[in-house]
């Protein structure tokens, strides 16, 4: 069995990760950490886990975690995560980081979007990006993997494939995304307060959202071509899910059917990318690790629609998928 530790298990991604690992045939959760005082039982924080996991939330040193765990998932915020991850990796423990600390490729870009609080910035550009459909070979031999952002996953999967296939131009891409409220995390805020967000749709981070450089950098890396895009996220009044609509310039007059056929070939044998003929909706992927993608034509543009569950394929499901690859297991273990 793979012995698993989870740093920062009190948030939504920590809860989803626990639920996935509890049904995983080859994983056993042995340590949960939190900065909360008093070593609370996990069920007191997540009542859904009552009778399912008998562990307390505690502070644990890197030495203890590395000794008792084969892999550690970090669900800590950016900045705090790198400080906890670095000693674990140095002690020989495999780590999957769900924060943004290792996703970007250089320190200058990280500082611009996340500030100077990074304890391991020299590793940037050396850590595989944890999108298995595009980087499985690097993930397979890695000790540390940077789990992708939820918005970027929904955009990178279609964009990287279509650019690499030569079916769309890599510039003038418009990415328009809608996300459920859980994407903002569990910490209360005015924006996600029920009377503020219910029955309302709002754009945010227009022109300066942190996920825009992640999308552009990783799509460029995966496709081998410099990608330029504009990204606008929106908050919508539902618990979970992301629907992303991408507007791109086609390179030919190929029909949507031909483009879909090319995408099916590109993602052949990738179990969690579904190229569909219908218009996908968030209800189709809720509580699953799937990303559904389709394509339409509108005038001189290609319209690409993708959707996923931001807490599963956009976070914890992708993390388990990465663990499976790192330990030589079936990619779908615990996820179907």
C-alpha positions in Angstrom: 0.0 0.0 0.0 1.1 3.6 -0.7 1.3 5.5 2.6 -0.2 9.0 2.1 0.1 12.2 4.0 -2.0 15.3 3.3 -0.8 18.8 4.3 -3.6 21.3 4.9 -6.5 18.8 4.9 -9.2 21.2 6.1 -10.1 22.8 2.7 -12.3 21.6 -0.1 -9.4 20.1 -2.1 -8.3 18.3 1.0 -11.7 16.8 1.6 -12.1 15.7 -2.1 -8.6 14.2 -1.9 -9.5 12.2 1.2 -12.7 10.9 -0.4 -10.9 9.8 -3.5 -8.1 8.1 -1.6 -10.5 6.2 0.8 -11.8 4.3 -2.3 -8.3 3.9 -3.8 -7.2 0.2 -3.9 -3.6 0.9 -3.3 -3.5 3.9 -1.0 -3.7 4.3 2.8 -4.0 7.8 4.4 -1.7 7.8 7.5 -1.1 11.5 8.3 -3.3 14.7 8.1 -1.8 18.0 9.0 -3.3 21.4 9.9 -2.3 24.5 11.7 -5.5 24.3 13.8 -4.9 24.0 17.5 -6.0 21.1 19.7 -5.5 18.2 17.2 -9.2 18.1 16.1 -10.5 14.9 14.6 -10.9 15.0 10.8 -14.7 14.3 11.2 -15.1 17.5 13.3 -13.9 19.5 10.4 -15.4 17.4 7.6 -18.5 15.7 9.0 -18.9 13.7 5.7 -16.0 11.6 7.0 -17.6 10.5 10.2 -16.9 6.7 10.6 -14.8 6.6 7.5 -11.4 7.9 8.6 -10.1 7.8 12.2 -7.3 10.4 12.1 -6.7 13.7 13.8 -5.3 16.9 12.3 -1.9 17.6 13.7 1.3 19.4 13.1 4.0 17.0 11.8 7.7 17.7 11.1 9.1 16.9 7.7 11.2 14.1 9.3 8.1 12.4 10.6 6.2 12.8 7.3 9.1 11.6 5.2 9.6 8.6 7.5 5.9 7.5 7.6 4.7 8.5 4.1 5.6 7.4 0.6 3.9 10.4 -0.9 2.6 13.7 0.5 -0.1 15.9 -1.1 0.3 19.6 -0.2 -3.0 21.5 -0.1 -1.4 24.5 1.5 -1.7 28.1 0.1 1.0 29.4 -2.3 4.1 30.5 -0.4 3.4 28.3 2.6 3.4 25.2 0.4 6.9 25.6 -1.0 8.3 26.1 2.6 6.7 22.7 3.6 7.5 20.9 0.3 11.2 21.7 0.0 12.4 19.7 3.1 10.1 16.7 2.2 11.7 16.5 -1.3 15.2 16.8 0.2 14.4 13.9 2.5 13.4 11.7 -0.4 9.6 11.8 -0.1 7.5 12.1 -3.2 5.3 15.2 -3.2 2.4 16.4 -5.3 1.8 20.2 -4.7 -1.7 21.5 -5.3 -0.7 25.1 -4.8 0.6 27.4 -7.5 4.2 27.4 -6.1 5.8 25.2 -8.8 3.5 25.7 -11.8 5.2 28.7 -13.4 8.5 28.3 -15.2 10.6 31.2 -13.8 11.0 33.2 -10.6 10.4 36.6 -12.2 6.9 35.6 -13.4 6.1 34.0 -10.0 7.1 37.2 -8.1 5.0 39.3 -10.4 1.8 37.3 -9.8 2.3 35.8 -6.3 4.9 37.9 -4.5 8.2 37.0 -3.0 7.1 34.3 -0.5 8.6 31.3 -2.2 11.0 29.0 -0.2 12.2 27.0 -3.2 12.2 29.3 -6.2 15.3 27.8 -7.7 13.3 24.7 -8.6 10.9 26.6 -10.9 11.2 25.3 -14.4 12.5 22.0 -13.2 9.3 20.5 -11.8 6.9 18.6 -14.2 3.5 20.2 -14.7 1.0 17.6 -13.5 -1.3 17.4 -16.5 -0.9 13.7 -17.3 -2.4 13.9 -20.7 0.5 16.0 -21.9 3.4 15.4 -19.5 3.1 11.7 -18.3 6.7 10.8 -19.2 8.1 13.6 -16.9 5.6 12.8 -14.2 6.5 9.1 -14.2 10.0 9.7 -12.9 9.4 12.8 -10.8 9.8 13.3 -7.0 7.8 16.5 -7.1 4.9 17.4 -9.4 3.1 20.7 -9.8 -0.6 20.0 -9.8 -2.3 22.2 -12.4 -4.8 25.0 -11.7 -8.5 24.3 -12.4 -9.0 27.1 -15.0 -5.7 26.3 -16.8 -6.6 22.6 -17.1 -9.9 23.5 -18.9 -8.0 25.8 -21.3 -4.7 24.0 -21.8 -6.1 20.6 -22.8 -7.9 21.9 -25.9 -5.5 24.8 -26.8 -2.3 22.7 -26.6 -3.7 19.9 -28.7 -5.2 22.2 -31.4 -2.1 24.4 -31.6 0.2 21.3 -31.8 -2.1 19.8 -34.5 -1.8 23.0 -36.5 -5.6 23.6 -36.5 -5.7 27.0 -34.7 -3.5 30.0 -34.6 -1.5 30.3 -31.4 -2.3 34.0 -31.0 -5.4 36.1 -30.5 -6.9 33.4 -28.3 -9.8 34.5 -26.1 -10.5 32.3 -23.0 -13.8 32.9 -21.2 -14.4 30.8 -18.1 -17.2 30.4 -15.5 -16.5 28.8 -12.2 -18.5 27.7 -9.2 -17.9 29.3 -5.8 -15.8 26.4 -4.4 -13.0 27.5 -6.7 -12.4 30.4 -4.3 -11.7 28.0 -1.4 -13.3 27.4 2.0 -12.0 30.6 3.7 -15.0 33.0 4.0 -14.9 36.3 2.1 -17.4 39.0 1.1 -17.3 38.0 -2.6 -18.4 34.4 -1.8 -20.8 35.3 1.0 -24.2 33.8 0.0 -26.2 37.1 -0.3 -23.4 38.6 -2.5 -22.9 35.7 -5.0 -26.3 34.0 -5.1 -28.4 34.9 -8.2 -25.5 36.9 -9.6 -22.8 36.4 -12.2 -19.7 38.5 -12.0 -16.4 38.8 -13.9 -13.2 39.2 -11.8 -9.5 39.5 -12.2 -10.1 41.0 -15.7 -6.7 41.4 -17.4 -4.7 40.4 -14.3 -5.8 36.9 -13.2 -2.9 34.7 -11.9 -4.0 31.8 -14.1 -3.4 33.6 -17.4 0.4 33.3 -17.4 0.1 29.6 -16.3 -2.2 28.9 -19.3 0.1 30.7 -21.7 3.4 29.2 -20.4 2.1 25.6 -20.2 0.2 25.7 -23.5 3.3 27.0 -25.2 5.5 24.3 -23.6 3.1 21.5 -24.5 2.5 22.6 -28.1 6.0 23.7 -28.8 4.7 27.1 -30.1 4.5 30.5 -28.3 0.8 30.9 -27.3 -0.8 34.3 -26.6 -4.2 34.6 -25.0 -6.6 36.8 -23.1 -8.3 35.2 -20.0 -11.5 36.4 -18.2 -12.9 34.4 -15.3 -16.4 34.7 -14.0 -18.0 33.6 -10.7 -21.4 31.9 -11.0 -23.8 30.8 -8.3 -23.2 27.1 -8.1 -21.1 24.9 -5.8 -18.6 23.4 -8.3 -17.7 23.1 -12.0 -16.0 25.1 -14.7 -17.2 25.8 -18.2 -14.6 27.4 -20.5 -15.3 28.8 -23.9 -12.3 29.6 -26.2 -12.5 31.6 -29.3 -9.7 30.9 -31.8 -8.7 31.6 -35.4 -8.6 28.4 -37.5 -5.8 27.7 -39.8 -8.0 26.1 -42.5 -11.6 25.5 -43.5 -11.8 22.2 -41.8 -15.2 21.3 -40.5 -15.9 20.9 -36.8 -16.3 17.1 -37.4 -12.8 16.9 -38.8 -11.4 18.9 -35.9 -13.2 16.7 -33.4 -11.8 13.6 -35.2 -8.2 15.1 -34.9 -8.8 15.7 -31.2 -10.0 12.2 -30.7 -6.8 10.9 -32.3 -4.7 13.3 -30.2 -6.3 12.1 -26.9 -6.7 8.5 -27.9 -6.0 6.3 -24.8 -6.3 9.3 -22.5 -9.1 8.0 -20.2 -10.2 11.3 -18.7 -10.5 13.5 -21.8 -13.8 13.0 -23.6 -14.1 14.6 -27.0 -17.9 14.9 -27.4 -20.3 15.9 -30.2 -22.8 17.5 -27.9 -22.4 20.8 -26.1 -20.9 19.8 -22.7 -22.3 21.1 -19.4 -20.9 21.1 -15.9 -23.6 18.6 -14.8 -22.0 16.1 -17.2 -18.7 16.1 -15.3 -19.7 16.9 -11.7 -17.9 14.6 -9.2 -15.8 13.0 -12.0 -12.3 13.3 -13.2 -13.4 13.9 -16.8 -12.8 17.0 -19.0 -15.3 17.1 -21.8 -14.4 19.1 -25.0 -16.2 19.9 -28.2 -15.7 22.3 -31.1 -18.0 24.5 -33.2 -17.5 27.1 -36.0 -18.9 30.6 -35.8 -18.1 32.8 -38.8 -14.3 33.1 -39.0 -13.7 31.7 -35.5 -13.4 28.2 -34.0 -15.4 28.0 -30.7 -14.1 25.4 -28.3 -16.1 24.5 -25.2 -14.6 22.5 -22.3 -15.9 21.7 -18.9 -14.7 19.9 -15.7 -15.2 19.6 -12.0 -12.9 22.2 -10.5 -12.4 20.1 -7.3 -11.7 16.8 -9.1 -10.1 17.1 -12.5 -9.2 20.7 -11.6 -7.5 19.7 -8.4 -7.7 16.5 -6.3 -8.6 14.0 -9.1 -5.6 15.2 -11.1 -3.5 14.8 -8.0 -4.5 11.2 -7.6 -4.0 10.6 -11.3 -0.4 12.0 -10.9 0.2 9.7 -7.9 -0.9 6.7 -9.9 1.6 7.5 -12.7 4.4 8.2 -10.2 3.9 4.8 -8.6 3.4 2.8 -11.7 -0.3 2.1 -11.1 -3.2 2.2 -13.6 -3.9 5.9 -14.3 -7.6 5.4 -13.4 -7.1 3.7 -10.0 -9.5 5.2 -7.5 -11.0 7.6 -10.1 -13.7 5.6 -11.9 
